Amino acid sequence: MISPVWYNIRRTGVEKYSLTGEHDVDRSWMEEVRSTDSAGEVVGRILPRFAVEGWDKDAYEEIITSQSAKEELTRIILEQITYFPVT
């Protein structure tokens, strides 16, 4: 499994986040990694990683204690990973 870091998550306000890095996703490379062997099995799998950028103590505290902050962060991550479905 390959886990490239393409995405950065920034806290833009209380319980608000932005996701950047989509422009760094290399779809042709992803297709190559996901190629199949002679038996038809997928050779490689990709699981992107998300890095936090510019987070301070308050940002970490919020994500630990606020259910709505967790839901918002989960929503933007899921929105991105379902945009690039695994085939």
C-alpha positions as CSV (number, residue, x, y, z in Angstrom):
1,M,0.0,0.0,0.0
2,I,1.2,3.5,-0.9
3,S,0.2,6.5,1.2
4,P,1.2,9.7,-0.4
5,V,0.4,13.0,1.3
6,W,-1.4,15.2,-1.2
7,Y,-3.8,17.0,1.1
8,N,-3.5,19.7,3.7
9,I,-6.2,20.5,6.1
10,R,-6.4,24.0,7.5
11,R,-8.7,25.3,10.2
12,T,-10.3,28.5,8.7
13,G,-12.5,29.3,11.7
14,V,-14.5,27.7,14.5
15,E,-15.5,24.3,13.3
16,K,-14.5,25.3,9.7
17,Y,-11.8,23.6,7.6
18,S,-10.4,23.9,4.1
19,L,-8.8,21.1,2.1
20,T,-6.0,21.9,-0.3
21,G,-3.7,19.7,-2.5
22,E,-6.2,18.2,-5.0
23,H,-4.1,19.7,-7.8
24,D,-1.2,17.5,-6.7
25,V,-3.1,14.3,-7.3
26,D,-1.5,12.5,-10.3
27,R,-4.2,10.3,-11.8
28,S,-2.0,8.7,-14.4
29,W,0.4,7.6,-11.6
30,M,-2.6,6.3,-9.7
31,E,-3.7,4.2,-12.7
32,E,-0.2,2.8,-13.0
33,V,0.0,1.8,-9.3
34,R,-3.4,0.2,-9.5
35,S,-2.5,-1.9,-12.5
36,T,-3.2,-5.6,-12.5
37,D,-0.8,-8.6,-12.6
38,S,-1.2,-11.6,-15.0
39,A,-3.7,-13.1,-12.6
40,G,-5.9,-10.0,-12.7
41,E,-5.0,-9.0,-9.1
42,V,-4.5,-5.3,-8.3
43,V,-0.7,-4.7,-7.8
44,G,-0.9,-1.6,-5.7
45,R,-3.3,0.2,-3.5
46,I,-3.4,3.9,-2.6
47,L,-4.5,5.4,0.6
48,P,-4.0,9.2,0.7
49,R,-2.9,10.9,3.9
50,F,-4.1,14.2,5.1
51,A,-1.7,16.5,6.9
52,V,-2.8,19.3,9.1
53,E,-1.3,22.7,8.4
54,G,-0.9,25.6,10.7
55,W,-2.9,24.1,13.6
56,D,-2.5,25.5,17.0
57,K,-3.5,24.2,20.4
58,D,-7.1,25.5,20.0
59,A,-7.5,23.6,16.7
60,Y,-6.4,20.3,18.2
61,E,-8.5,21.0,21.3
62,E,-11.6,21.7,19.2
63,I,-11.3,18.5,17.1
64,I,-10.9,16.5,20.3
65,T,-13.9,18.0,22.1
66,S,-16.4,19.1,19.5
67,Q,-18.6,16.5,17.8
68,S,-19.7,19.0,15.2
69,A,-16.0,19.8,14.4
70,K,-15.3,16.1,14.0
71,E,-18.4,15.7,11.7
72,E,-17.3,18.7,9.5
73,L,-13.8,17.4,9.1
74,T,-15.0,13.9,8.4
75,R,-17.4,15.4,5.8
76,I,-14.7,17.2,3.8
77,I,-12.4,14.2,3.9
78,L,-15.1,11.8,2.7
79,E,-16.2,14.2,0.0
80,Q,-12.6,14.2,-1.4
81,I,-12.0,10.4,-1.2
82,T,-15.3,9.5,-2.8
83,Y,-14.4,12.0,-5.6
84,F,-11.5,9.6,-6.5
85,P,-13.2,6.1,-6.2
86,V,-11.1,3.0,-6.1
87,T,-11.7,0.9,-9.2
